């Protein structure tokens, strides 16, 4: 998916989480980390306003 997005000239960032199983990001620390990463990406695109 990431390669296809790059070929199409679309922004895409793939972040790997070693030894993470399916749905690992649904709660706890992983939820906080993945939400922060998504926020950072969307702020970078100008789709979200940065926290003030």
HELIX and SHEET records of a PDB file:
HELIX    1   1 UNK A    2  UNK A    7  1                                   6    
HELIX    2   2 UNK A   24  UNK A   26  5                                   3    
HELIX    3   3 UNK A   28  UNK A   45  1                                  18    
END                                                                             
